[in-house]
Amino acid sequence: MDYNYLLTTEYDGEIYSTHRINDFTDAAQVWSMCRDSGDAKAYARYTILDPAGLSYTKTFYANGMVNV
């Protein structure tokens, strides 16, 4: 099966998980769930790669700062 989207979660610079997602609707739903620093001590970074090769990143810091 081919996957169109790749979502990577990093906690404090270490890859925590990778999800391969087939369609846009599922990718958008998973992307919207990335909204805090999770179990990270300093920061969590979420990166999604789309079929065109473009990547989008959200970074959530434990102190509450957000970088999108």
PDB file of N, CA, C, O and CB in Angstrom:
ATOM      1  N   MET A   1       0.837  -1.176   0.000  1.00  0.00           N
ATOM      2  CA  MET A   1       0.000   0.000   0.000  1.00  0.00           C
ATOM      3  C   MET A   1       0.884   1.243   0.000  1.00  0.00           C
ATOM      4  O   MET A   1       1.847   1.331   0.762  1.00  0.00           O
ATOM      5  CB  MET A   1      -0.954  -0.004   1.213  1.00  0.00           C
ATOM      6  N   ASP A   2       0.553   2.189  -0.851  1.00  0.00           N
ATOM      7  CA  ASP A   2       1.281   3.457  -0.888  1.00  0.00           C
ATOM      8  C   ASP A   2       0.665   4.429   0.103  1.00  0.00           C
ATOM      9  O   ASP A   2      -0.553   4.478   0.272  1.00  0.00           O
ATOM     10  CB  ASP A   2       1.275   4.059  -2.312  1.00  0.00           C
ATOM     11  N   TYR A   3       1.515   5.190   0.747  1.00  0.00           N
ATOM     12  CA  TYR A   3       1.057   6.198   1.684  1.00  0.00           C
ATOM     13  C   TYR A   3       1.383   7.575   1.129  1.00  0.00           C
ATOM     14  O   TYR A   3       2.465   7.787   0.581  1.00  0.00           O
ATOM     15  CB  TYR A   3       1.699   5.997   3.076  1.00  0.00           C
ATOM     16  N   ASN A   4       0.454   8.505   1.269  1.00  0.00           N
ATOM     17  CA  ASN A   4       0.628   9.833   0.718  1.00  0.00           C
ATOM     18  C   ASN A   4       1.185  10.838   1.719  1.00  0.00           C
ATOM     19  O   ASN A   4       1.822  11.813   1.320  1.00  0.00           O
ATOM     20  CB  ASN A   4      -0.671  10.325   0.192  1.00  0.00           C
ATOM     21  N   TYR A   5       0.956  10.619   3.007  1.00  0.00           N
ATOM     22  CA  TYR A   5       1.372  11.557   4.039  1.00  0.00           C
ATOM     23  C   TYR A   5       2.212  10.828   5.079  1.00  0.00           C
ATOM     24  O   TYR A   5       1.980   9.658   5.381  1.00  0.00           O
ATOM     25  CB  TYR A   5       0.147  12.230   4.699  1.00  0.00           C
ATOM     26  N   LEU A   6       3.188  11.540   5.617  1.00  0.00           N
ATOM     27  CA  LEU A   6       4.045  10.984   6.656  1.00  0.00           C
ATOM     28  C   LEU A   6       4.084  11.984   7.805  1.00  0.00           C
ATOM     29  O   LEU A   6       4.486  13.132   7.616  1.00  0.00           O
ATOM     30  CB  LEU A   6       5.487  10.678   6.113  1.00  0.00           C
ATOM     31  N   LEU A   7       3.671  11.556   8.987  1.00  0.00           N
ATOM     32  CA  LEU A   7       3.688  12.409  10.170  1.00  0.00           C
ATOM     33  C   LEU A   7       4.725  11.866  11.146  1.00  0.00           C
ATOM     34  O   LEU A   7       4.671  10.701  11.542  1.00  0.00           O
ATOM     35  CB  LEU A   7       2.278  12.481  10.835  1.00  0.00           C
ATOM     36  N   THR A   8       5.667  12.723  11.527  1.00  0.00           N
ATOM     37  CA  THR A   8       6.715  12.334  12.461  1.00  0.00           C
ATOM     38  C   THR A   8       6.573  13.163  13.732  1.00  0.00           C
ATOM     39  O   THR A   8       6.393  14.379  13.672  1.00  0.00           O
ATOM     40  CB  THR A   8       8.126  12.519  11.830  1.00  0.00           C
ATOM     41  N   THR A   9       6.654  12.500  14.879  1.00  0.00           N
ATOM     42  CA  THR A   9       6.614  13.159  16.176  1.00  0.00           C
ATOM     43  C   THR A   9       7.977  13.031  16.823  1.00  0.00           C
ATOM     44  O   THR A   9       8.527  11.934  16.919  1.00  0.00           O
ATOM     45  CB  THR A   9       5.510  12.557  17.084  1.00  0.00           C
ATOM     46  N   GLU A  10       8.524  14.157  17.268  1.00  0.00           N
ATOM     47  CA  GLU A  10       9.803  14.166  17.977  1.00  0.00           C
ATOM     48  C   GLU A  10       9.588  14.760  19.359  1.00  0.00           C
ATOM     49  O   GLU A  10       8.891  15.764  19.509  1.00  0.00           O
ATOM     50  CB  GLU A  10      10.884  14.969  17.188  1.00  0.00           C
ATOM     51  N   TYR A  11      10.182  14.143  20.358  1.00  0.00           N
ATOM     52  CA  TYR A  11      10.212  14.703  21.707  1.00  0.00           C
ATOM     53  C   TYR A  11      11.664  15.023  22.021  1.00  0.00           C
ATOM     54  O   TYR A  11      12.517  14.136  22.031  1.00  0.00           O
ATOM     55  CB  TYR A  11       9.593  13.713  22.773  1.00  0.00           C
ATOM     56  N   ASP A  12      11.937  16.293  22.276  1.00  0.00           N
ATOM     57  CA  ASP A  12      13.279  16.749  22.653  1.00  0.00           C
ATOM     58  C   ASP A  12      14.339  16.311  21.648  1.00  0.00           C
ATOM     59  O   ASP A  12      15.452  15.952  22.034  1.00  0.00           O
ATOM     60  CB  ASP A  12      13.639  16.224  24.036  1.00  0.00           C
ATOM     61  N   GLY A  13      13.999  16.338  20.357  1.00  0.00           N
ATOM     62  CA  GLY A  13      14.956  16.016  19.304  1.00  0.00           C
ATOM     63  C   GLY A  13      15.082  14.545  18.952  1.00  0.00           C
ATOM     64  O   GLY A  13      15.828  14.194  18.037  1.00  0.00           O
ATOM     65  N   GLU A  14      14.372  13.680  19.656  1.00  0.00           N
ATOM     66  CA  GLU A  14      14.404  12.237  19.379  1.00  0.00           C
ATOM     67  C   GLU A  14      13.083  11.818  18.743  1.00  0.00           C
ATOM     68  O   GLU A  14      12.016  12.201  19.221  1.00  0.00           O
ATOM     69  CB  GLU A  14      14.668  11.421  20.684  1.00  0.00           C
ATOM     70  N   ILE A  15      13.148  11.038  17.676  1.00  0.00           N
ATOM     71  CA  ILE A  15      11.919  10.569  17.023  1.00  0.00           C
ATOM     72  C   ILE A  15      11.165   9.657  17.979  1.00  0.00           C
ATOM     73  O   ILE A  15      11.698   8.667  18.480  1.00  0.00           O
ATOM     74  CB  ILE A  15      12.237   9.823  15.688  1.00  0.00           C
ATOM     75  N   TYR A  16       9.920  10.017  18.216  1.00  0.00           N
ATOM     76  CA  TYR A  16       9.052   9.251  19.108  1.00  0.00           C
ATOM     77  C   TYR A  16       8.156   8.302  18.307  1.00  0.00           C
ATOM     78  O   TYR A  16       7.969   7.144  18.681  1.00  0.00           O
ATOM     79  CB  TYR A  16       8.192  10.200  19.968  1.00  0.00           C
ATOM     80  N   SER A  17       7.603   8.813  17.197  1.00  0.00           N
ATOM     81  CA  SER A  17       6.736   7.958  16.380  1.00  0.00           C
ATOM     82  C   SER A  17       6.655   8.483  14.953  1.00  0.00           C
ATOM     83  O   SER A  17       6.944   9.647  14.677  1.00  0.00           O
ATOM     84  CB  SER A  17       5.326   7.871  16.994  1.00  0.00           C
ATOM     85  N   THR A  18       6.253   7.589  14.057  1.00  0.00           N
ATOM     86  CA  THR A  18       6.035   7.930  12.654  1.00  0.00           C
ATOM     87  C   THR A  18       4.732   7.271  12.215  1.00  0.00           C
ATOM     88  O   THR A  18       4.509   6.085  12.454  1.00  0.00           O
ATOM     89  CB  THR A  18       7.242   7.471  11.752  1.00  0.00           C
ATOM     90  N   HIS A  19       3.880   8.056  11.571  1.00  0.00           N
ATOM     91  CA  HIS A  19       2.604   7.541  11.063  1.00  0.00           C
ATOM     92  C   HIS A  19       2.567   7.738   9.559  1.00  0.00           C
ATOM     93  O   HIS A  19       2.877   8.820   9.059  1.00  0.00           O
ATOM     94  CB  HIS A  19       1.390   8.249  11.746  1.00  0.00           C
ATOM     95  N   ARG A  20       2.194   6.709   8.849  1.00  0.00           N
ATOM     96  CA  ARG A  20       1.996   6.789   7.402  1.00  0.00           C
ATOM     97  C   ARG A  20       0.487   6.794   7.158  1.00  0.00           C
ATOM     98  O   ARG A  20      -0.236   5.903   7.603  1.00  0.00           O
ATOM     99  CB  ARG A  20       2.707   5.587   6.643  1.00  0.00           C
ATOM    100  N   ILE A  21       0.037   7.816   6.441  1.00  0.00           N
ATOM    101  CA  ILE A  21      -1.398   8.038   6.281  1.00  0.00           C
ATOM    102  C   ILE A  21      -1.717   8.107   4.790  1.00  0.00           C
ATOM    103  O   ILE A  21      -0.997   8.742   4.020  1.00  0.00           O
ATOM    104  CB  ILE A  21      -1.854   9.343   7.011  1.00  0.00           C
ATOM    105  N   ASN A  22      -2.787   7.456   4.399  1.00  0.00           N
ATOM    106  CA  ASN A  22      -3.110   7.337   2.990  1.00  0.00           C
ATOM    107  C   ASN A  22      -3.867   8.537   2.425  1.00  0.00           C
ATOM    108  O   ASN A  22      -3.528   9.008   1.339  1.00  0.00           O
ATOM    109  CB  ASN A  22      -3.909   6.106   2.773  1.00  0.00           C
ATOM    110  N   ASP A  23      -4.876   9.044   3.123  1.00  0.00           N
ATOM    111  CA  ASP A  23      -5.684  10.092   2.495  1.00  0.00           C
ATOM    112  C   ASP A  23      -5.667  11.401   3.290  1.00  0.00           C
ATOM    113  O   ASP A  23      -5.315  11.434   4.469  1.00  0.00           O
ATOM    114  CB  ASP A  23      -7.117   9.611   2.337  1.00  0.00           C
ATOM    115  N   PHE A  24      -6.059  12.478   2.599  1.00  0.00           N
ATOM    116  CA  PHE A  24      -5.992  13.822   3.163  1.00  0.00           C
ATOM    117  C   PHE A  24      -6.854  13.968   4.410  1.00  0.00           C
ATOM    118  O   PHE A  24      -6.417  14.568   5.392  1.00  0.00           O
ATOM    119  CB  PHE A  24      -6.417  14.838   2.128  1.00  0.00           C
ATOM    120  N   THR A  25      -8.059  13.436   4.390  1.00  0.00           N
ATOM    121  CA  THR A  25      -8.975  13.591   5.523  1.00  0.00           C
ATOM    122  C   THR A  25      -8.378  13.001   6.792  1.00  0.00           C
ATOM    123  O   THR A  25      -8.415  13.636   7.846  1.00  0.00           O
ATOM    124  CB  THR A  25     -10.322  12.926   5.219  1.00  0.00           C
ATOM    125  N   ASP A  26      -7.832  11.803   6.704  1.00  0.00           N
ATOM    126  CA  ASP A  26      -7.203  11.184   7.868  1.00  0.00           C
ATOM    127  C   ASP A  26      -5.970  11.971   8.299  1.00  0.00           C
ATOM    128  O   ASP A  26      -5.729  12.143   9.494  1.00  0.00           O
ATOM    129  CB  ASP A  26      -6.823   9.729   7.564  1.00  0.00           C
ATOM    130  N   ALA A  27      -5.189  12.447   7.333  1.00  0.00           N
ATOM    131  CA  ALA A  27      -3.989  13.220   7.654  1.00  0.00           C
ATOM    132  C   ALA A  27      -4.364  14.511   8.374  1.00  0.00           C
ATOM    133  O   ALA A  27      -3.714  14.884   9.350  1.00  0.00           O
ATOM    134  CB  ALA A  27      -3.188  13.536   6.374  1.00  0.00           C
ATOM    135  N   ALA A  28      -5.397  15.191   7.908  1.00  0.00           N
ATOM    136  CA  ALA A  28      -5.845  16.434   8.541  1.00  0.00           C
ATOM    137  C   ALA A  28      -6.339  16.182   9.958  1.00  0.00           C
ATOM    138  O   ALA A  28      -6.092  16.991  10.853  1.00  0.00           O
ATOM    139  CB  ALA A  28      -6.953  17.088   7.710  1.00  0.00           C
ATOM    140  N   GLN A  29      -7.028  15.080  10.169  1.00  0.00           N
ATOM    141  CA  GLN A  29      -7.536  14.747  11.497  1.00  0.00           C
ATOM    142  C   GLN A  29      -6.380  14.477  12.468  1.00  0.00           C
ATOM    143  O   GLN A  29      -6.385  14.983  13.590  1.00  0.00           O
ATOM    144  CB  GLN A  29      -8.469  13.521  11.421  1.00  0.00           C
ATOM    145  N   VAL A  30      -5.407  13.695  12.048  1.00  0.00           N
ATOM    146  CA  VAL A  30      -4.258  13.388  12.899  1.00  0.00           C
ATOM    147  C   VAL A  30      -3.452  14.664  13.169  1.00  0.00           C
ATOM    148  O   VAL A  30      -3.024  14.900  14.299  1.00  0.00           O
ATOM    149  CB  VAL A  30      -3.359  12.304  12.238  1.00  0.00           C
ATOM    150  N   TRP A  31      -3.246  15.485  12.134  1.00  0.00           N
ATOM    151  CA  TRP A  31      -2.494  16.746  12.274  1.00  0.00           C
ATOM    152  C   TRP A  31      -3.161  17.663  13.292  1.00  0.00           C
ATOM    153  O   TRP A  31      -2.473  18.315  14.078  1.00  0.00           O
ATOM    154  CB  TRP A  31      -2.379  17.466  10.911  1.00  0.00           C
ATOM    155  N   SER A  32      -4.492  17.723  13.289  1.00  0.00           N
ATOM    156  CA  SER A  32      -5.216  18.602  14.218  1.00  0.00           C
ATOM    157  C   SER A  32      -5.088  18.126  15.663  1.00  0.00           C
ATOM    158  O   SER A  32      -5.272  18.917  16.588  1.00  0.00           O
ATOM    159  CB  SER A  32      -6.695  18.678  13.831  1.00  0.00           C
ATOM    160  N   MET A  33      -4.777  16.859  15.870  1.00  0.00           N
ATOM    161  CA  MET A  33      -4.613  16.322  17.220  1.00  0.00           C
ATOM    162  C   MET A  33      -3.247  16.676  17.811  1.00  0.00           C
ATOM    163  O   MET A  33      -3.028  16.461  19.003  1.00  0.00           O
ATOM    164  CB  MET A  33      -4.794  14.806  17.206  1.00  0.00           C
ATOM    165  N   CYS A  34      -2.337  17.205  17.020  1.00  0.00           N
ATOM    166  CA  CYS A  34      -1.007  17.607  17.497  1.00  0.00           C
ATOM    167  C   CYS A  34      -1.123  19.016  18.056  1.00  0.00           C
ATOM    168  O   CYS A  34      -1.010  19.992  17.315  1.00  0.00           O
ATOM    169  CB  CYS A  34       0.072  17.539  16.345  1.00  0.00           C
ATOM    170  N   ARG A  35      -1.350  19.127  19.376  1.00  0.00           N
ATOM    171  CA  ARG A  35      -1.626  20.444  19.934  1.00  0.00           C
ATOM    172  C   ARG A  35      -0.983  20.745  21.281  1.00  0.00           C
ATOM    173  O   ARG A  35      -1.339  21.735  21.922  1.00  0.00           O
ATOM    174  CB  ARG A  35      -3.067  20.603  20.064  1.00  0.00           C
ATOM    175  N   ASP A  36      -0.044  19.914  21.724  1.00  0.00           N
ATOM    176  CA  ASP A  36       0.672  20.240  22.952  1.00  0.00           C
ATOM    177  C   ASP A  36       2.024  19.540  22.979  1.00  0.00           C
ATOM    178  O   ASP A  36       2.383  18.845  22.028  1.00  0.00           O
ATOM    179  CB  ASP A  36      -0.160  19.848  24.186  1.00  0.00           C
ATOM    180  N   SER A  37       2.767  19.717  24.054  1.00  0.00           N
ATOM    181  CA  SER A  37       4.124  19.170  24.127  1.00  0.00           C
ATOM    182  C   SER A  37       4.157  17.701  24.525  1.00  0.00           C
ATOM    183  O   SER A  37       5.234  17.109  24.599  1.00  0.00           O
ATOM    184  CB  SER A  37       4.941  19.967  25.104  1.00  0.00           C
ATOM    185  N   GLY A  38       3.001  17.104  24.781  1.00  0.00           N
ATOM    186  CA  GLY A  38       2.952  15.667  25.078  1.00  0.00           C
ATOM    187  C   GLY A  38       3.845  15.279  26.245  1.00  0.00           C
ATOM    188  O   GLY A  38       3.821  15.923  27.294  1.00  0.00           O
ATOM    189  N   ASP A  39       4.632  14.228  26.064  1.00  0.00           N
ATOM    190  CA  ASP A  39       5.510  13.726  27.120  1.00  0.00           C
ATOM    191  C   ASP A  39       6.912  14.319  27.062  1.00  0.00           C
ATOM    192  O   ASP A  39       7.804  13.862  27.777  1.00  0.00           O
ATOM    193  CB  ASP A  39       5.600  12.227  27.037  1.00  0.00           C
ATOM    194  N   ALA A  40       7.119  15.323  26.226  1.00  0.00           N
ATOM    195  CA  ALA A  40       8.447  15.921  26.080  1.00  0.00           C
ATOM    196  C   ALA A  40       8.822  16.729  27.317  1.00  0.00           C
ATOM    197  O   ALA A  40       7.962  17.327  27.964  1.00  0.00           O
ATOM    198  CB  ALA A  40       8.498  16.813  24.834  1.00  0.00           C
ATOM    199  N   LYS A  41      10.104  16.741  27.636  1.00  0.00           N
ATOM    200  CA  LYS A  41      10.591  17.550  28.757  1.00  0.00           C
ATOM    201  C   LYS A  41      10.748  19.006  28.348  1.00  0.00           C
ATOM    202  O   LYS A  41      10.448  19.903  29.136  1.00  0.00           O
ATOM    203  CB  LYS A  41      11.928  17.003  29.276  1.00  0.00           C
ATOM    204  N   ALA A  42      11.218  19.257  27.117  1.00  0.00           N
ATOM    205  CA  ALA A  42      11.447  20.624  26.647  1.00  0.00           C
ATOM    206  C   ALA A  42      10.504  21.009  25.505  1.00  0.00           C
ATOM    207  O   ALA A  42       9.880  22.069  25.552  1.00  0.00           O
ATOM    208  CB  ALA A  42      12.890  20.781  26.194  1.00  0.00           C
ATOM    209  N   TYR A  43      10.394  20.151  24.475  1.00  0.00           N
ATOM    210  CA  TYR A  43       9.537  20.489  23.339  1.00  0.00           C
ATOM    211  C   TYR A  43       9.137  19.242  22.563  1.00  0.00           C
ATOM    212  O   TYR A  43       9.797  18.204  22.616  1.00  0.00           O
ATOM    213  CB  TYR A  43      10.243  21.478  22.412  1.00  0.00           C
ATOM    214  N   ALA A  44       8.031  19.387  21.841  1.00  0.00           N
ATOM    215  CA  ALA A  44       7.571  18.358  20.907  1.00  0.00           C
ATOM    216  C   ALA A  44       7.466  19.003  19.537  1.00  0.00           C
ATOM    217  O   ALA A  44       6.939  20.107  19.400  1.00  0.00           O
ATOM    218  CB  ALA A  44       6.193  17.735  21.354  1.00  0.00           C
ATOM    219  N   ARG A  45       7.965  18.318  18.533  1.00  0.00           N
ATOM    220  CA  ARG A  45       7.897  18.815  17.153  1.00  0.00           C
ATOM    221  C   ARG A  45       7.134  17.794  16.320  1.00  0.00           C
ATOM    222  O   ARG A  45       7.446  16.604  16.326  1.00  0.00           O
ATOM    223  CB  ARG A  45       9.333  19.068  16.559  1.00  0.00           C
ATOM    224  N   TYR A  46       6.129  18.287  15.605  1.00  0.00           N
ATOM    225  CA  TYR A  46       5.327  17.456  14.716  1.00  0.00           C
ATOM    226  C   TYR A  46       5.574  17.933  13.293  1.00  0.00           C
ATOM    227  O   TYR A  46       5.442  19.122  13.002  1.00  0.00           O
ATOM    228  CB  TYR A  46       3.801  17.520  15.084  1.00  0.00           C
ATOM    229  N   THR A  47       5.930  17.020  12.413  1.00  0.00           N
ATOM    230  CA  THR A  47       6.194  17.358  11.020  1.00  0.00           C
ATOM    231  C   THR A  47       5.383  16.443  10.124  1.00  0.00           C
ATOM    232  O   THR A  47       5.399  15.223  10.283  1.00  0.00           O
ATOM    233  CB  THR A  47       7.702  17.249  10.694  1.00  0.00           C
ATOM    234  N   ILE A  48       4.671  17.047   9.174  1.00  0.00           N
ATOM    235  CA  ILE A  48       3.915  16.249   8.208  1.00  0.00           C
ATOM    236  C   ILE A  48       4.468  16.551   6.816  1.00  0.00           C
ATOM    237  O   ILE A  48       4.716  17.705   6.466  1.00  0.00           O
ATOM    238  CB  ILE A  48       2.371  16.557   8.287  1.00  0.00           C
ATOM    239  N   LEU A  49       4.652  15.507   6.046  1.00  0.00           N
ATOM    240  CA  LEU A  49       5.149  15.603   4.675  1.00  0.00           C
ATOM    241  C   LEU A  49       4.005  15.205   3.756  1.00  0.00           C
ATOM    242  O   LEU A  49       3.410  14.139   3.918  1.00  0.00           O
ATOM    243  CB  LEU A  49       6.420  14.693   4.444  1.00  0.00           C
ATOM    244  N   ASP A  50       3.696  16.078   2.780  1.00  0.00           N
ATOM    245  CA  ASP A  50       2.576  15.790   1.884  1.00  0.00           C
ATOM    246  C   ASP A  50       3.054  15.168   0.566  1.00  0.00           C
ATOM    247  O   ASP A  50       4.260  15.071   0.341  1.00  0.00           O
ATOM    248  CB  ASP A  50       1.786  17.073   1.602  1.00  0.00           C
ATOM    249  N   PRO A  51       2.128  14.744  -0.311  1.00  0.00           N
ATOM    250  CA  PRO A  51       2.514  14.065  -1.549  1.00  0.00           C
ATOM    251  C   PRO A  51       3.385  14.913  -2.477  1.00  0.00           C
ATOM    252  O   PRO A  51       4.139  14.364  -3.281  1.00  0.00           O
ATOM    253  CB  PRO A  51       1.283  13.640  -2.285  1.00  0.00           C
ATOM    254  N   ALA A  52       3.294  16.240  -2.380  1.00  0.00           N
ATOM    255  CA  ALA A  52       4.096  17.120  -3.236  1.00  0.00           C
ATOM    256  C   ALA A  52       5.513  17.302  -2.687  1.00  0.00           C
ATOM    257  O   ALA A  52       6.345  17.962  -3.311  1.00  0.00           O
ATOM    258  CB  ALA A  52       3.413  18.486  -3.378  1.00  0.00           C
ATOM    259  N   GLY A  53       5.783  16.715  -1.519  1.00  0.00           N
ATOM    260  CA  GLY A  53       7.110  16.838  -0.921  1.00  0.00           C
ATOM    261  C   GLY A  53       7.255  18.040   0.001  1.00  0.00           C
ATOM    262  O   GLY A  53       8.348  18.307   0.500  1.00  0.00           O
ATOM    263  N   LEU A  54       6.171  18.763   0.233  1.00  0.00           N
ATOM    264  CA  LEU A  54       6.203  19.904   1.139  1.00  0.00           C
ATOM    265  C   LEU A  54       6.054  19.425   2.576  1.00  0.00           C
ATOM    266  O   LEU A  54       5.320  18.475   2.848  1.00  0.00           O
ATOM    267  CB  LEU A  54       5.093  20.916   0.786  1.00  0.00           C
ATOM    268  N   SER A  55       6.747  20.080   3.489  1.00  0.00           N
ATOM    269  CA  SER A  55       6.618  19.695   4.893  1.00  0.00           C
ATOM    270  C   SER A  55       6.101  20.878   5.705  1.00  0.00           C
ATOM    271  O   SER A  55       6.385  22.038   5.406  1.00  0.00           O
ATOM    272  CB  SER A  55       7.974  19.198   5.456  1.00  0.00           C
ATOM    273  N   TYR A  56       5.341  20.550   6.731  1.00  0.00           N
ATOM    274  CA  TYR A  56       4.762  21.533   7.644  1.00  0.00           C
ATOM    275  C   TYR A  56       5.120  21.090   9.046  1.00  0.00           C
ATOM    276  O   TYR A  56       5.053  19.904   9.372  1.00  0.00           O
ATOM    277  CB  TYR A  56       3.200  21.668   7.460  1.00  0.00           C
ATOM    278  N   THR A  57       5.503  22.058   9.881  1.00  0.00           N
ATOM    279  CA  THR A  57       5.983  21.725  11.219  1.00  0.00           C
ATOM    280  C   THR A  57       5.287  22.574  12.270  1.00  0.00           C
ATOM    281  O   THR A  57       5.066  23.770  12.080  1.00  0.00           O
ATOM    282  CB  THR A  57       7.498  21.914  11.310  1.00  0.00           C
ATOM    283  N   LYS A  58       4.943  21.929  13.388  1.00  0.00           N
ATOM    284  CA  LYS A  58       4.441  22.618  14.574  1.00  0.00           C
ATOM    285  C   LYS A  58       5.361  22.218  15.721  1.00  0.00           C
ATOM    286  O   LYS A  58       5.676  21.040  15.887  1.00  0.00           O
ATOM    287  CB  LYS A  58       2.923  22.255  14.880  1.00  0.00           C
ATOM    288  N   THR A  59       5.790  23.199  16.510  1.00  0.00           N
ATOM    289  CA  THR A  59       6.622  22.921  17.669  1.00  0.00           C
ATOM    290  C   THR A  59       5.933  23.486  18.910  1.00  0.00           C
ATOM    291  O   THR A  59       5.574  24.662  18.956  1.00  0.00           O
ATOM    292  CB  THR A  59       8.049  23.524  17.494  1.00  0.00           C
ATOM    293  N   PHE A  60       5.757  22.632  19.905  1.00  0.00           N
ATOM    294  CA  PHE A  60       5.137  23.026  21.164  1.00  0.00           C
ATOM    295  C   PHE A  60       6.172  22.868  22.274  1.00  0.00           C
ATOM    296  O   PHE A  60       6.752  21.796  22.450  1.00  0.00           O
ATOM    297  CB  PHE A  60       3.855  22.176  21.459  1.00  0.00           C
ATOM    298  N   TYR A  61       6.394  23.945  23.015  1.00  0.00           N
ATOM    299  CA  TYR A  61       7.374  23.931  24.094  1.00  0.00           C
ATOM    300  C   TYR A  61       6.674  23.667  25.431  1.00  0.00           C
ATOM    301  O   TYR A  61       5.512  24.030  25.613  1.00  0.00           O
ATOM    302  CB  TYR A  61       8.154  25.269  24.140  1.00  0.00           C
ATOM    303  N   ALA A  62       7.373  23.051  26.339  1.00  0.00           N
ATOM    304  CA  ALA A  62       6.805  22.714  27.640  1.00  0.00           C
ATOM    305  C   ALA A  62       6.374  23.963  28.406  1.00  0.00           C
ATOM    306  O   ALA A  62       5.475  23.891  29.243  1.00  0.00           O
ATOM    307  CB  ALA A  62       7.812  21.919  28.464  1.00  0.00           C
ATOM    308  N   ASN A  63       7.004  25.111  28.130  1.00  0.00           N
ATOM    309  CA  ASN A  63       6.659  26.348  28.826  1.00  0.00           C
ATOM    310  C   ASN A  63       5.432  27.039  28.233  1.00  0.00           C
ATOM    311  O   ASN A  63       5.043  28.111  28.696  1.00  0.00           O
ATOM    312  CB  ASN A  63       7.834  27.293  28.797  1.00  0.00           C
ATOM    313  N   GLY A  64       4.818  26.430  27.207  1.00  0.00           N
ATOM    314  CA  GLY A  64       3.607  26.965  26.610  1.00  0.00           C
ATOM    315  C   GLY A  64       3.795  27.697  25.291  1.00  0.00           C
ATOM    316  O   GLY A  64       2.815  27.999  24.611  1.00  0.00           O
ATOM    317  N   MET A  65       5.036  27.987  24.917  1.00  0.00           N
ATOM    318  CA  MET A  65       5.264  28.658  23.633  1.00  0.00           C
ATOM    319  C   MET A  65       4.957  27.705  22.480  1.00  0.00           C
ATOM    320  O   MET A  65       5.111  26.489  22.597  1.00  0.00           O
ATOM    321  CB  MET A  65       6.722  29.171  23.535  1.00  0.00           C
ATOM    322  N   VAL A  66       4.518  28.292  21.358  1.00  0.00           N
ATOM    323  CA  VAL A  66       4.175  27.516  20.176  1.00  0.00           C
ATOM    324  C   VAL A  66       4.824  28.162  18.968  1.00  0.00           C
ATOM    325  O   VAL A  66       4.826  29.386  18.843  1.00  0.00           O
ATOM    326  CB  VAL A  66       2.639  27.413  19.993  1.00  0.00           C
ATOM    327  N   ASN A  67       5.380  27.341  18.069  1.00  0.00           N
ATOM    328  CA  ASN A  67       5.959  27.819  16.829  1.00  0.00           C
ATOM    329  C   ASN A  67       5.352  26.997  15.706  1.00  0.00           C
ATOM    330  O   ASN A  67       5.554  25.784  15.640  1.00  0.00           O
ATOM    331  CB  ASN A  67       7.522  27.717  16.840  1.00  0.00           C
ATOM    332  N   VAL A  68       4.604  27.653  14.819  1.00  0.00           N
ATOM    333  CA  VAL A  68       3.950  26.950  13.712  1.00  0.00           C
ATOM    334  C   VAL A  68       4.555  27.416  12.405  1.00  0.00           C
ATOM    335  O   VAL A  68       4.152  26.952  11.338  1.00  0.00           O
ATOM    336  CB  VAL A  68       2.414  27.188  13.720  1.00  0.00           C
TER     337      VAL A  68
END
